Amino acid sequence: MALTNAIVNGILMGGIYGLIALGLTLVFGIMRVVNFAHGALLMVSMYAAYFAWHYTRLYPYFTVFVVAPFMFVVGFLLQRYLIRPVFKAEADVREPISALLLTAGLMVTLENMALLFFGADYRTAKTTLSGVTYHLGGISVAAPRLYAFLITLVATVIFYVFLQRTETGRAMRAVGQDRSAAALVGINVYRMYDVAFGVGLALLGVAGSVLVPFYYVQPSVGQIFGTRAFITVVLGGLGSVPGALVGGLLIGIVESVAAQFMESTWTQVLINYGFLAFLFIKPSGLFGSPYDA
């Protein structure tokens, strides 16, 4: 029963890992740029959710309606005025290095700004659900994690519908498949980049809002989830949306099950070395193509 309980809780946490990874894989799939600031931007969304709760007493899960749009605007503006000029300068380069280095610099800047303004204190949004645990057939699930997973599930479905059923979503996918062909049929490629980056950060806004009720926020928290997101994306296949979701669930389950048999430090070692071993077997990931490897 302990194993079943660990698997269930791993799925709940894995869903959040998958949501975080979705934003990263979306940006890579469309722009072919690895956003090293992804974890730091998640940290920004968590601080935004925390302060929205702290100053307005808005229930943490409802902060998603404020934080997600806020993060979309942040992402849109970052891409439009910071990343786009650099990206345009390397428009003919298959793998733009300057944009990648820019996001790495942005990561360091955001983390140090958070440390300067907010300090190194650990913060979390305590609610009436914080100590609640549901029991069903011998399986124990913490209420905050359950509700976080449910909101994550809804956000994932909305994202899928947006990507598959809307004109903007289809245009974004067209740009990801062939930028030149998309431009020939009248799609504004750089505007799609702006929207894609904004949507990727909106997903982080959802993740940040559901994390603060049960996970601390401090300046380096993005490093933890950022590392998980990179492992998840590469495991699932660079640019693959299904791969990000499946990879997140796998990481969550392995992490939760391994924690039953070893200390947390060794759990991280197991995940990292297991990930490296997997890359030797299938460098392109579960759903990736050899081109992405």
Sequence and secondary structure as in RCSB ss.txt:
>XXXX:A:sequence
MALTNAIVNGILMGGIYGLIALGLTLVFGIMRVVNFAHGALLMVSMYAAYFAWHYTRLYPYFTVFVVAPFMFVVG
FLLQRYLIRPVFKAEADVREPISALLLTAGLMVTLENMALLFFGADYRTAKTTLSGVTYHLGGISVAAPRLYAFL
ITLVATVIFYVFLQRTETGRAMRAVGQDRSAAALVGINVYRMYDVAFGVGLALLGVAGSVLVPFYYVQPSVGQIF
GTRAFITVVLGGLGSVPGALVGGLLIGIVESVAAQFMESTWTQVLINYGFLAFLFIKPSGLFGSPYDA
>XXXX:A:secstr
 HHHHHHHHHHHHHHHHHHHHHHHHHHHHHH    TTHHHHHHHHHHHHHHHHHHH   GGGGHHHHHHHHHHHH
HHHIIIIIHHHHHHTTT SS HHHHHHHHHHHHHHHHHHHHHH S  B    TTTT EEEETTEEEEHHHHHHHH
HHHHHHHHHHHHHHHSHHHHHHHHHHH HHHHHHTT  HHHHHHHHHHHHHHHHHHHHHHHTTTS B TTHHHHH
HHHHHHHHHHH TT HHHHHHHHHHHHHHHHHHTTTS HHHHHHHHHHHHHHHHHH TT SS  GGG 
